[in-house]
Structure formats: C-alpha cells, structure tokens
C-alpha cells in the first residue's frame, strides 16, 4: 500500500448537516465517478466514516472525517490504483463538493 491520498473539501453546513448529507449520498457519489468504484462497506463512528471500496478489481480503504467547516478524505490505494489516484483526486473533490452543496 502507498501513502494515503488526501483531499480537503470546505463547507458551510456545520458538522451535523455535513454528516447527514454524506450518509445519504456516498453511494451516489461513487456512481457519479463513472462507475469506476463501488463502496463495499461503510462504518460510521461519530463524525468519522471508515469505508472499503473496490475499483478496477482492486480493493482500497479510506476515511472521511467531518469537521465544522470542512471534510477530509483519506484514501489508501494499492500500487495499481495509486497511479490513477492523482487523476482521481480532482473528480473526488468535485463530487464531494457537489454532495455537500446540494440541498
């Protein structure tokens, strides 16, 4: 495994509303990334989500931590997906921003 890829996404929702939107839309966010990834497991512990995902036949793990004014997404990718990871970060940030902005 490589070092985690990290994306920070600002928001103005407050922690509770950001958590509510993430809980309701994480699978939709994965679908919007072109069907390249599927979320296999989601476990919420307070304001932190731990998840397992699969893409291109590879498994990856990550966390999303919700803060009052931002979220931080950390994803640890296997070496094969890590090559695509840098290209995935802008799309991931865009989808997370859309999820947090939609009413």
C-alpha positions as a LaTeX table, in Angstrom:
\begin{tabular}{lrrr}
\hline
Residue & $x$ (\AA) & $y$ (\AA) & $z$ (\AA) \\
\hline
Unk1 & 0.00 & 0.00 & 0.00 \\
Unk2 & 1.06 & 3.55 & $-0.69$ \\
Unk3 & 0.72 & 6.66 & 1.43 \\
Unk4 & $-2.87$ & 7.89 & 1.66 \\
Unk5 & $-4.17$ & 10.41 & $-0.84$ \\
Unk6 & $-5.82$ & 13.28 & 0.99 \\
Unk7 & $-8.47$ & 15.73 & $-0.14$ \\
Unk8 & $-9.92$ & 18.51 & 1.98 \\
Unk9 & $-13.29$ & 19.96 & 1.00 \\
Unk10 & $-14.56$ & 23.13 & 2.69 \\
Unk11 & $-18.25$ & 23.58 & 3.50 \\
Unk12 & $-20.54$ & 25.95 & 5.40 \\
Unk13 & $-23.03$ & 23.39 & 6.64 \\
Unk14 & $-21.84$ & 22.72 & 10.13 \\
Unk15 & $-20.78$ & 19.26 & 11.24 \\
Unk16 & $-24.24$ & 17.71 & 11.75 \\
Unk17 & $-25.63$ & 18.68 & 8.33 \\
Unk18 & $-22.44$ & 17.60 & 6.55 \\
Unk19 & $-22.64$ & 14.17 & 8.23 \\
Unk20 & $-26.32$ & 13.85 & 7.26 \\
Unk21 & $-25.59$ & 14.63 & 3.61 \\
Unk22 & $-22.64$ & 12.27 & 3.47 \\
Unk23 & $-24.66$ & 9.44 & 4.98 \\
Unk24 & $-27.33$ & 9.96 & 2.37 \\
Unk25 & $-25.12$ & 10.36 & $-0.66$ \\
Unk26 & $-21.86$ & 8.42 & $-0.52$ \\
Unk27 & $-23.05$ & 5.64 & $-2.82$ \\
Unk28 & $-24.42$ & 8.24 & $-5.24$ \\
Unk29 & $-21.05$ & 9.97 & $-5.22$ \\
Unk30 & $-19.32$ & 6.71 & $-6.16$ \\
Unk31 & $-21.78$ & 6.21 & $-9.02$ \\
Unk32 & $-21.10$ & 9.73 & $-10.29$ \\
Unk33 & $-17.39$ & 8.90 & $-10.53$ \\
Unk34 & $-18.22$ & 6.93 & $-13.66$ \\
Unk35 & $-18.93$ & 3.58 & $-12.07$ \\
Unk36 & $-15.19$ & 3.13 & $-11.61$ \\
Unk37 & $-15.58$ & 2.44 & $-7.91$ \\
Unk38 & $-18.09$ & 0.74 & $-5.68$ \\
Unk39 & $-18.41$ & 1.26 & $-1.96$ \\
Unk40 & $-18.37$ & $-2.16$ & $-0.29$ \\
Unk41 & $-18.52$ & $-1.16$ & 3.37 \\
Unk42 & $-19.38$ & 1.99 & 5.34 \\
Unk43 & $-18.92$ & 2.22 & 9.12 \\
Unk44 & $-19.69$ & 5.47 & 10.91 \\
Unk45 & $-18.12$ & 6.14 & 14.31 \\
Unk46 & $-19.29$ & 9.56 & 15.45 \\
Unk47 & $-18.24$ & 12.04 & 12.78 \\
Unk48 & $-15.80$ & 9.70 & 11.05 \\
Unk49 & $-16.59$ & 7.26 & 8.26 \\
Unk50 & $-14.36$ & 4.29 & 7.56 \\
Unk51 & $-15.00$ & 2.66 & 4.20 \\
Unk52 & $-13.83$ & $-0.10$ & 1.88 \\
Unk53 & $-14.13$ & 0.35 & $-1.86$ \\
Unk54 & $-13.29$ & $-1.55$ & $-5.00$ \\
Unk55 & $-12.16$ & $-0.22$ & $-8.34$ \\
Unk56 & $-10.70$ & $-1.96$ & $-11.37$ \\
Unk57 & $-10.60$ & $-5.22$ & $-9.43$ \\
Unk58 & $-8.54$ & $-3.70$ & $-6.61$ \\
Unk59 & $-9.57$ & $-3.00$ & $-3.01$ \\
Unk60 & $-8.85$ & 0.25 & $-1.23$ \\
Unk61 & $-9.66$ & 1.68 & 2.19 \\
Unk62 & $-10.26$ & 5.16 & 3.43 \\
Unk63 & $-11.79$ & 7.52 & 5.92 \\
Unk64 & $-13.85$ & 10.66 & 5.76 \\
Unk65 & $-13.61$ & 12.87 & 8.81 \\
Unk66 & $-16.18$ & 15.63 & 9.19 \\
Unk67 & $-15.22$ & 18.93 & 10.79 \\
Unk68 & $-17.34$ & 22.03 & 11.41 \\
Unk69 & $-16.14$ & 23.78 & 8.23 \\
Unk70 & $-14.57$ & 21.02 & 6.10 \\
Unk71 & $-14.28$ & 17.32 & 5.47 \\
Unk72 & $-11.04$ & 15.40 & 5.00 \\
Unk73 & $-10.98$ & 12.35 & 2.77 \\
Unk74 & $-8.03$ & 9.96 & 3.11 \\
Unk75 & $-7.81$ & 7.00 & 0.74 \\
Unk76 & $-5.03$ & 4.41 & 0.75 \\
Unk77 & $-4.76$ & 2.82 & $-2.68$ \\
Unk78 & $-2.88$ & $-0.30$ & $-3.80$ \\
Unk79 & 0.01 & 0.47 & $-6.14$ \\
Unk80 & $-2.01$ & $-0.24$ & $-9.30$ \\
Unk81 & $-4.71$ & 2.27 & $-8.41$ \\
Unk82 & $-2.23$ & 4.75 & $-6.96$ \\
Unk83 & $-1.11$ & 5.56 & $-10.50$ \\
Unk84 & $-4.67$ & 6.70 & $-11.23$ \\
Unk85 & $-5.09$ & 8.33 & $-7.85$ \\
Unk86 & $-3.68$ & 11.70 & $-8.81$ \\
Unk87 & $-6.21$ & 11.91 & $-11.63$ \\
Unk88 & $-8.98$ & 10.74 & $-9.33$ \\
Unk89 & $-8.42$ & 13.45 & $-6.69$ \\
Unk90 & $-9.94$ & 16.38 & $-8.64$ \\
Unk91 & $-13.02$ & 14.29 & $-9.52$ \\
Unk92 & $-13.36$ & 13.11 & $-5.91$ \\
Unk93 & $-13.14$ & 16.68 & $-4.63$ \\
Unk94 & $-15.72$ & 17.85 & $-7.19$ \\
Unk95 & $-18.20$ & 15.09 & $-6.28$ \\
Unk96 & $-17.76$ & 15.69 & $-2.54$ \\
Unk97 & $-18.32$ & 19.42 & $-3.08$ \\
Unk98 & $-21.48$ & 18.75 & $-5.11$ \\
Unk99 & $-22.78$ & 16.38 & $-2.45$ \\
Unk100 & $-22.28$ & 18.97 & 0.28 \\
Unk101 & $-23.73$ & 21.83 & $-1.77$ \\
Unk102 & $-26.94$ & 20.15 & $-2.96$ \\
Unk103 & $-29.99$ & 20.87 & $-0.84$ \\
\hline
\end{tabular}
